[in-house]
């Protein structure tokens, strides 16, 4: 998209390159066409716009509608690598704990990172997962250190 920063994949690879999920991502990415990537980009922009609208309208993060948005979010990640409900919960935690992710979501709508994390947990519960017991497997490889994406980079790509 227009805010793309070519540094992001390099930093993501440095952070997660040894994980099974990175391998899965790389295999899927290699098979995609330009049209595939454009469709994914449009889908993500639409999802993020819908998430921002939900927060600005005051939609409760534990509502059915919020869980549906959380499910769309999980499915969007699943286009890159297998994103179970457990994994989604753990990623949700990162969205509030990691400055780059928090800035990304909160730039869409103030408070979105926290709202989305709550909606993700509620969606996991709805699917039989206890968010407090969520596991990844090779979790350490997916959470080692913060990304170096300041808010201005996350928002504008500058």
PyMOL commands that set and color helices and strands:
alter all, ss='L'
color gray80, all
select helices_A, chain A and resi 7-16+20-31+34-56+64-78+85-97+99-108+112-126+131-133+139-142+151-156
alter helices_A, ss='H'
color red, helices_A
deselect
rebuild
show_as cartoon
